[in-house]
């Protein structure tokens, strides 16, 4: 059994998740095996998982917000967003992925087109959109690659939290500065459209408003959740926050090329090929 650096024993669920990462193996959801396994315990597990990953040399550099897209809540049986950490080894620039992105070790991987922010200051839940934008250094369009250690993507919200928010990778396009374009970002971030295609065929469409009314609203939601939970680290300058999928999360496989096209915002579409 793994132990934390302060000598406290890990929750056995944290041990289990740590052993599963990168293995392609899947298990029955924790909520089906551990009685009253709820979100409070799940976030404690997630904190222990972060500590274990950092103990082995990884560094948490930001957060992912999951299930901000209310149009997919019924598909996954959830009723509110969740969050997890992203790491220096899981966040990649798409420009560095010219040889393709490997999927080995990821159980049932899916792709999610998202908007990510690089923070220059800590945001707060009660900020206006303009104030939130003032906490953001750059905006980027990216793909989050998510995975399910639970067969068939069947789970409860607490399972996803304990599993690190289902995060596998965050592939970022060019980072666009906020400074000097504030009015444009405020106008466009809540209202743009996106098309997602695979091997040249469109598979889904989405809208900025799908993610809790817009990416800035998703950021405010995360800030509020963290403000209400003093056991979790608050957002700080320098963190990356990716705000949730704008479309359905679509299954991916090696040999596929996925692309997006955005309209109504000055961000180029992006593309990724899976090895």
Secondary structure in CASP SS format (residue, H / E / C, confidence):
PFRMAT SS
TARGET T0000
AUTHOR 0000-0000-0000
METHOD secondary structure of the structure
MODEL  1
X C 1.00
X C 1.00
X E 1.00
X C 1.00
X C 1.00
X C 1.00
X C 1.00
X C 1.00
X E 1.00
X C 1.00
X C 1.00
X H 1.00
X H 1.00
X H 1.00
X H 1.00
X H 1.00
X H 1.00
X H 1.00
X H 1.00
X H 1.00
X C 1.00
X C 1.00
X C 1.00
X C 1.00
X C 1.00
X C 1.00
X C 1.00
X C 1.00
X C 1.00
X H 1.00
X H 1.00
X H 1.00
X C 1.00
X C 1.00
X C 1.00
X C 1.00
X C 1.00
X C 1.00
X H 1.00
X H 1.00
X H 1.00
X H 1.00
X H 1.00
X H 1.00
X H 1.00
X H 1.00
X H 1.00
X H 1.00
X H 1.00
X H 1.00
X H 1.00
X H 1.00
X H 1.00
X H 1.00
X H 1.00
X C 1.00
X C 1.00
X C 1.00
X C 1.00
X E 1.00
X E 1.00
X E 1.00
X E 1.00
X E 1.00
X E 1.00
X E 1.00
X C 1.00
X C 1.00
X E 1.00
X H 1.00
X H 1.00
X H 1.00
X H 1.00
X H 1.00
X H 1.00
X H 1.00
X C 1.00
X C 1.00
X C 1.00
X C 1.00
X C 1.00
X E 1.00
X E 1.00
X E 1.00
X E 1.00
X E 1.00
X E 1.00
X C 1.00
X C 1.00
X C 1.00
X E 1.00
X E 1.00
X E 1.00
X H 1.00
X H 1.00
X H 1.00
X C 1.00
X C 1.00
X C 1.00
X C 1.00
X E 1.00
X C 1.00
X C 1.00
X C 1.00
X C 1.00
X C 1.00
X C 1.00
X C 1.00
X C 1.00
X E 1.00
X E 1.00
X E 1.00
X E 1.00
X E 1.00
X E 1.00
X E 1.00
X E 1.00
X E 1.00
X E 1.00
X C 1.00
X C 1.00
X C 1.00
X C 1.00
X C 1.00
X C 1.00
X C 1.00
X C 1.00
X C 1.00
X H 1.00
X H 1.00
X H 1.00
X H 1.00
X H 1.00
X C 1.00
X C 1.00
X E 1.00
X E 1.00
X E 1.00
X E 1.00
X E 1.00
X E 1.00
X E 1.00
X E 1.00
X E 1.00
X E 1.00
X E 1.00
X C 1.00
X C 1.00
X C 1.00
X C 1.00
X H 1.00
X H 1.00
X H 1.00
X C 1.00
X C 1.00
X C 1.00
X H 1.00
X H 1.00
X H 1.00
X H 1.00
X H 1.00
X H 1.00
X C 1.00
X H 1.00
X H 1.00
X H 1.00
X E 1.00
X E 1.00
X E 1.00
X E 1.00
X E 1.00
X E 1.00
X C 1.00
X C 1.00
X C 1.00
X E 1.00
X E 1.00
X C 1.00
X C 1.00
X C 1.00
X C 1.00
X H 1.00
X H 1.00
X H 1.00
X H 1.00
X H 1.00
X H 1.00
X H 1.00
X C 1.00
X C 1.00
X C 1.00
X C 1.00
X E 1.00
X E 1.00
X E 1.00
X E 1.00
X E 1.00
X E 1.00
X C 1.00
X C 1.00
X E 1.00
X E 1.00
X E 1.00
X E 1.00
X E 1.00
X E 1.00
X E 1.00
X H 1.00
X H 1.00
X H 1.00
X E 1.00
X C 1.00
X C 1.00
X C 1.00
X H 1.00
X H 1.00
X H 1.00
X H 1.00
X H 1.00
X H 1.00
X H 1.00
X H 1.00
X H 1.00
X H 1.00
X H 1.00
X H 1.00
X H 1.00
X C 1.00
X C 1.00
X C 1.00
X C 1.00
X C 1.00
X C 1.00
X C 1.00
X C 1.00
X C 1.00
X C 1.00
X C 1.00
X C 1.00
X E 1.00
X E 1.00
X E 1.00
X C 1.00
X C 1.00
X C 1.00
X C 1.00
X C 1.00
X C 1.00
X C 1.00
X E 1.00
X E 1.00
X C 1.00
X C 1.00
X C 1.00
X C 1.00
X C 1.00
X E 1.00
X E 1.00
X E 1.00
X E 1.00
X E 1.00
X E 1.00
X E 1.00
X C 1.00
X C 1.00
X C 1.00
X C 1.00
X C 1.00
X C 1.00
X C 1.00
X E 1.00
X E 1.00
X E 1.00
X E 1.00
X C 1.00
END
